[in-house]
Amino acid sequence: MKPVLKTLSLAALVLACSQASATDLRMLTSYTATSAYTREVAERYIDMVESASQGELSFNLSGPDVVPPFEQLEPVSAGVFDVLYTHGAYHTNTTGVGAAMDSVPVDPARTRESGLWDFIDGQYNELGIKLLAIVPLGSSGFQYVLKEPIDGAPSLEGRRLRGSPSYSSVTQGLGGTPVLMASGDVYSALDRNVIDGAAWGLNGVKDLGWDEVAGYFTKPTFGQTYTYLLMNLNRFQQLPEAEQTALLEQGKALETEIVPVLDQLASEEWAALEELGMQETHFAAEDAERLDELMTEGIWQLGMEKSPEAVTRMREIAEQNGMTP
């Protein structure tokens, strides 16, 4: 019996040492736990990194109920949290660089080859942040969810529409009024008629339950949008090289593999929303022609208002490398 007890004790000791040496990262997401973006992007990245690091890296994920989306960059920069999954529009008060990327068509390989990825990384480094990945949310970006259908031009005239700063140019350009609001507040605002609709990406309307309080989603879709995986720079630099490599390599892999996944999910979601009673409503023809231009120019201008020198350089890199619409 004694040898058996000794063997079990040694195994337990090895397990305890392994657990003690593992790196646990405190991670924030700007999206709710039920959101498609948390599930399909943030949690997918967690699984990829944990697998690639063979369990040496693990994550403790918290959402916007802990820190609101518009306030999340600061605690990551300060080291209160280690990793952040977010959209650049949530921290335009600090930098316009992240949001400005929404002006660049989706091509993850060219984003890196052109030097644009490294430039954005350098800008975040100045804020105490390490860029891990620029994650496109599919090959197209945006839609609106509306309580009432579009019935003429301007297509959004007189409507109060939830959005982040990214959407303001389109909302205002088509006659609407932007209302700055986190996604978690949209359901009740629609239900109480505080807003008439919400600008959003192409995934997650069903997860958020907006089909229960709005009857329409818009076509055509427009623009493109990116989310970010960011990390406290000091925390990143303190990690062993193998763990740094796992974080960066899996971020690069995610940038490419997520596009067809989210495109397929968007198609499946529209079908599901129609089964739940939602219908397509179409922008007036003259407005549909302007959607991408309104979005792109509006995003560049938003970025330049917040970070003029950096975003001007971003646009130069994009134009020099054929990365403009």
C-alpha positions, -999 to +999 in steps of 0.1 A: +000+000+000+028+025+008+042+026-028+007+033-041+002+062-016+035+076-026+027+075-063-006+092-058+010+119-037+036+126-063+010+128-091-010+153-070+022+173-064+030+175-101-006+186-109-005+213-082+028+226-096+014+226-131-016+246-120+004+270-101+027+278-130-002+283-155-009+320-164-045+331-157-055+363-177-083+386-166-102+394-197-130+419-205-154+417-234-175+447-246-204+423-255-228+404-233-223+367-226-251+358-250-237+379-279-225+362-310-193+382-308-185+371-273-193+335-282-179+333-317-149+356-314-138+361-278-145+325-266-131+311-298-099+329-292-097+317-256-101+281-268-075+285-295-049+300-271-056+276-243-051+247-268-020+262-284-004+268-251-014+234-238-031+250-208-003+273-198-026+302-206-061+304-193-087+332-192-112+346-167-138+364-188-160+393-176-184+414-195-200+448-197-219+442-165-186+445-147-171+475-167-193+493-193-179+491-229-171+528-232-150+526-200-130+494-206-098+506-222-086+525-192-086+495-167-067+474-193-042+501-199-038+504-161-034+466-156-066+461-136-075+437-164-051+419-188-070+414-220-098+433-238-121+422-266-138+454-280-145+477-309-125+508-315-156+530-314-159+523-277-127+542-269-127+571-294-123+595-265-088+581-261-078+574-297-095+574-331-071+547-345-092+517-336-124+530-351-107+543-382-099+507-393-136+504-403-127+524-434-105+497-447-119+467-468-115+433-452-082+417-462-063+405-431-032+394-451-028+428-467-035+446-435-004+429-421+018+430-453+011+467-458+025+476-424-009+489-412-012+463-385+022+472-371+014+509-372-018+504-352+001+482-328+026+511-323-002+535-316-018+513-289+017+507-274+018+544-266-013+538-244+003+509-226-016+484-248-004+455-270-023+446-301-031+409-304-055+408-333-076+430-356-107+408-361-131+414-390-167+407-382-173+391-416-169+404-451-196+430-447-202+452-417-235+468-407-273+469-407-301+486-389-328+470-368-360+491-370-394+492-354-410+504-385-402+498-422-384+523-445-410+541-466-391+567-486-360+589-487-342+600-466-345+564-454-339+571-417-356+605-415-369+615-381-358+583-363-337+581-331-312+553-336-289+536-312-253+535-323-217+540-314-197+569-330-189+546-360-225+548-373-232+585-368-223+595-404-248+571-419-275+578-394-272+616-398-266+614-436-299+596-440-319+619-417-317+601-384-305+612-349-277+591-334-282+580-297-250+568-280-259+536-262-244+502-252-259+471-268-272+459-234-295+488-231-311+486-265-338+460-258-355+481-231-350+513-251-368+498-281-395+483-259-402+517-243-400+535-276-370+556-264-354+548-297-368+538-331-341+513-340-305+504-336-274+502-358-256+469-354-233+444-370-246+414-389-247+389-361-264+388-327-298+404-332-315+371-323-292+365-293-300+400-279-337+394-284-343+425-305-367+405-327-391+408-298-392+446-299-384+454-335-399+441-367-374+449-395-338+446-405-323+466-433-308+457-467-284+462-483-257+457-457-229+482-458-193+489-448-171+466-429-162+465-392-134+452-370-131+443-334-099+442-314-081+419-290-059+440-269-036+434-239-019+453-212+016+459-226+035+453-194+016+421-187+024+409-222+061+417-219+063+398-186+050+365-202+075+338-214+082+340-251+062+309-258+031+324-243+035+356-262+039+336-294+007+317-286-013+349-281+000+365-313-002+334-336-037+325-325-047+361-330-034+360-366-051+327-373-084+341-359-083+372-382-085+349-413-107+320-401-135+341-385-147+358-417-165+328-434-178+317-400-195+350-393-207+353-429-225+320-426-239+328-392-253+361-406-271+342-434-285+317-409-296+344-385-316+364-411-335+332-420-341+326-383-353+362-377-377+358-406-392+327-390-396+348-358-416+374-378-390+400-387-389+412-423-364+429-446-369+466-453-348+482-480-331+516-481-344+539-508-324+534-540-307+568-538-297+561-502-284+526-508-259+540-534-245+563-507-242+539-478-206+528-482-194+563-491-211+578-461-197+551-438-162+552-451-158+590-452-175+594-419-152+569-402-121+585-416-133+619-404-142+605-369-107+591-366-090+623-378-110+644-353-097+622-324-062+614-337-054+636-367-018+627-373-021+590-367-052+585-387-039+606-416-009+582-417-033+552-416-052+565-446-019+571-464-008+535-458-042+522-470-042+543-501-006+535-510-014+498-508-047+498-527-067+493-495-095+518-501-129+510-515 
